[in-house]
Amino acid sequence: MKEIIRAHLYISGIVQGVFFRSHTENVARSLNVTGWVRNLSDGRVEVVAEGSKEKVEELIQWCHKGPDFASVEHVEIHWEDAMDEFKDFEIRYRY
């Protein structure tokens, strides 16, 4: 059985209004990564992702670029204990 890891990301730059959340959801689901993504009131995007080390790291690498119209300036990564609490990956709409 593969080890599950958890990353908590804060992504800054031009990351709202450019479909960052929907693209993140699509990429995460294609990688079988679970968790969620949401916009923050300060203009950043927040992501919590759980899955295999390889797949979570692949999602993190994608977050450094984002979708075509995004301009990512910084990705802050916090490694947390995996809780295996998510069934899929979703967009959250409230802060």
CORKA-V56759 format. One record per residue. RES is the residue in three letters. PHI is phi in degrees with one decimal (none if undefined). Layout:
# CORKA-V56759
RES|PHI, RES|PHI
This chain:
# CORKA-V56759
MET|none, LYS|-76.6, GLU|-70.7, ILE|-98.6, ILE|-119.2, ARG|-134.3, ALA|-122.6, HIS|-115.8, LEU|-113.9, TYR|-125.4, ILE|-112.4, SER|-120.2, GLY|127.8, ILE|-90.2, VAL|-128.5, GLN|-115.3, GLY|79.7, VAL|-127.1, PHE|64.9, PHE|-61.0, ARG|-63.1, SER|-67.2, HIS|-67.6, THR|-61.3, GLU|-59.0, ASN|-63.4, VAL|-64.9, ALA|-60.1, ARG|-63.9, SER|-66.5, LEU|-94.0, ASN|60.5, VAL|-97.7, THR|-106.6, GLY|137.4, TRP|-158.0, VAL|-139.5, ARG|-154.5, ASN|-80.2, LEU|-108.4, SER|-64.9, ASP|-89.5, GLY|97.0, ARG|-86.1, VAL|-114.4, GLU|-112.5, VAL|-133.4, VAL|-118.2, ALA|-132.9, GLU|-128.0, GLY|167.3, SER|-66.1, LYS|-53.3, GLU|-59.5, LYS|-74.3, VAL|-65.4, GLU|-64.4, GLU|-65.9, LEU|-64.3, ILE|-60.4, GLN|-60.3, TRP|-62.9, CYS|-63.1, HIS|-68.6, LYS|-107.5, GLY|75.2, PRO|-71.8, ASP|-51.9, PHE|-89.7, ALA|-81.3, SER|-135.6, VAL|-78.0, GLU|-98.2, HIS|-156.6, VAL|-122.4, GLU|-93.6, ILE|-117.3, HIS|-119.5, TRP|-87.6, GLU|-126.8, ASP|-70.1, ALA|-67.3, MET|-112.1, ASP|49.8, GLU|-99.3, PHE|-105.1, LYS|-94.5, ASP|-151.8, PHE|-116.8, GLU|-138.8, ILE|-91.4, ARG|-105.5, TYR|-105.9, ARG|-115.6, TYR|-67.6
